[in-house]
Every structure is written in C-alpha cells, then in structure tokens.
Amino acid sequence: MKLYIRNMVCNRCIMVVRSELEKAGFNPLHVGLGEVELEGELSDAEKVSLNERLAVLGFSLIDDKRSRIIEKIKNLITELVYQKNNELRSNLSDYLSDALRADYSSLSNLFAQIENTTIEHYYIAQKIERVKELLVYDELSLSEIADMLHYSSVSHVSKQFKQVTGLTPTHYKQLKENKRRPLDEL
C-alpha cells in the first residue's frame, strides 16, 4: 500500500517517519520524501492512528489526489535546491512536467489555487532559505553559493535575496539572530 505524507522535506524526516512506522508495527518497504510503501493494506482505524502519531511529529497523511500532486511538486523543488548533485538541466517548468508527467500549466494552476503562491515564488523562497543556511554556515563565498544554486551571477542572487528578505546577503550574514524559516512553513 502506498501512503503520501505531508511535510517530509529531508533525509531526517525519512528516518523519523520510518522509525515511527516501525514503532507502530508497520513494515515499511520504502520510505521516500512524501511517500511510503507498506506491506499490505491499512484499515481506516490504522490510518487514523498512524495519522495521529505522525501529527505529533509535524507530519500528516494526504488523502486526496490534488494534495498529493502539490506535495510532490514541493518535494521535487526541495530535492532540487538541497541536493548538490541534483542539477536543473532544463527550466523548472519542463523539469516538473517531466517528473510528474503532467502539463505544467495544469500543475501551476493547481499549485497557485491550493498554496496561494506560484511555483516560481515557492522555488525562489526555497532557494533563498538555502542561501540563508549557507550564509550562516560561513563556509562558502557568495560566489560559490550562487554557483551551487545555479544563479547566473552573484548580482542575481544578491538582488533576489534583497527582494525576498529586505536585506543584502552581507547584512544578513552580520546579523546575530537567525532569521531562517523551517522548510515546511514556506
């Protein structure tokens, strides 16, 4: 049985969900970002129980098809931004259309309708959160960050960063308080 789970955004989420499934006595055959493959079927009572266990950890089961598509879009974008080897070899619309085997305009309209933002704005928000993270770590130059996240130039990342945060990357880096947002709140 395949289940879809909201708010799974990283490898740590996969480990936590796998652990929770095993504690609950389920045998996960596969746990990936936003989806789980279980041996056998779950009763309605087991689904409710599992959803309650997941809710305590900030996750939830997704029942309807539209929400599953939205979650898949978010997971593909998160993977694209946070995994170094996951390069965007075409434009974002083609990447998502190919990955989800759906027309981009349909995906875009659905995403905007459900999330009240565009896919592009969500993608930019993810990238800026990644820039914030890398600035706080202080291990890479802004030029290296721009290259890593496939920006055309340092100027482009700086301009986009300031548009989203109201701060320049340099000013953000100098702030002592951490203004990063959890990925599931984007």
N, C-alpha and C positions, 0 to 999 in steps of 0.2 A: 504494500500500500504506500502511495506517495502522499506526503503531507507537505504543506507550504507554511513557512513560519516567517512572521514579520519581525524586522529589526535585527536580523542576523547580518552583521556588516564586516566581520573579521574572523580570522582563524581562531581567536579566543572564544568567540561566540559559538563556533562549530564545536569546540571542545566542551564548552559548558552545556550546550544542548545535548550532545552525545552522552555526557555524564548523567544528565538529568533523565534522559530516556532509559539508560541502563539502570539507574536507581529505581525507576518506576517499573522495572521488569520488562521493558520492551527491548527487542533485539534489532537495533538499527543496522541495516545492511549498508547504508550510505548516508552520510550527513554532509551536506554542502551548504553554501550560502543560500539561505532562504528555502531550502528543501531537504526533506528527509525521506528515505526509503526504508519502510519497516517490513518485517516478515509478517505476513498475514494481514487480516483486517482488524480495525478497532471498532468496538461498539460505540454507540453515542455516549454512554456513560464514561467510557475510557477516554474519549475525545474531550469531554468536559473536564475530567480530572487532569488530563495532560495539559489542557489549556490553562487551568488554574495554576499548575506547577510552573509552567512557562511564564505566566504573567508575573509571578513573584520575581522572576529574573529579568523582566522587561521585554519579554517576547510574547507573541500570541499566534495562534493558528489562523490561517487565512482560508476562508471557505469559498468565496466567490471568485470567478474567473478574472474579472476586471482587477481586483486587488492583487491577484497572483501576477498578472502582467505588470502592474505598477511596481511590485516588489522585485520582479526580475529586472526591470529597467534600472531600478536603484542599485541592485546588486552588480549588474554589469558595469555601471558607471563607477561604483566603489572599487571594483576589481581593477578597472582601467586606471584609476587615479592612484591606488595604493600598492599595486604590484609593479615593481621596477621593470620586469620583462614584458609587461603587457602593453605593448605599443599600439597606438591608434594608427593603423596603416591606411585608413580611408577617413572620410569625415564621420562625425559622430552619428549622423542620421543613417548612413549606409551600414555602419558597424552594428547599430541596434536593429535595423531592419533585417540584416543577415542573421544575426544571433537569435532573433525571435521569430524569424520567418513571417514577418508582417510588414504591411505598408507603413512607412514612417509617419505619414500624415495621420493615420488612424492612431498610432501609438502616441503621437504628440498631442492630439486632441483629447484622448483618454487621460493622459498624464495631467494635462492642464485642467481638465474638468475635475479630477479627483484631488489633485495636490494643490490646486490654485497657484501654480507656477509652471513655467515651461521646462522642458527637459534641458534646454540650454542653460537656463538660470540655475537649475539643480546641479548640472555638471560644473558650472563655474563656482558655485558655492562649495562643492566637494573639493575642487582644485585649490580654492583659497584656504579652506581648512587644512589641507595638506601643506600649503605654503607656510601657514602659521606654525604647524607642527615642526616643520623643518627649520624655520627661523628660531624657534625656542630651543631646539637641539643644538644650534650654533655649530654644526659640523660642516655645512656646505655654504658656499658663497651664493649670492642671489643669482649669479650667472649659472652656477651648477644646478640650482633649483629650477630655474627657467628651462634649462636643457632637459632636466629629468622629467618635467611635467609637459614637455613638448610645446612650450611657448615659443613664439617666433623670435623674441628678444627679451632682454631684461626690462626694457622700456615697456613692453606689452604687459608683463607680469606686474610691474610696479603700478601701471595705470589701472589695471583690473583690480589689484589689491586695494588701491586707494578708493576706487568706486564702490567696492563692497564693504570695506571696513571703515572708511573715512580717515585712515592713517596710511602713511607711507610704510613700506616694509622696514625701513631703518628705524622709524619712530616706534613701530610695533615692537621691534626687537629690543628697544631700550626700555620699554615698559616693564615694570617688575611683576605686575599682576598678569595672570594667564587669562586671556580672553577667548580661548578656544571653546568650540561647542561640540558636544557629542554628536557623532555621525547620525544617530537615529533621531536627532532633533532638527536636522536640516530639511 
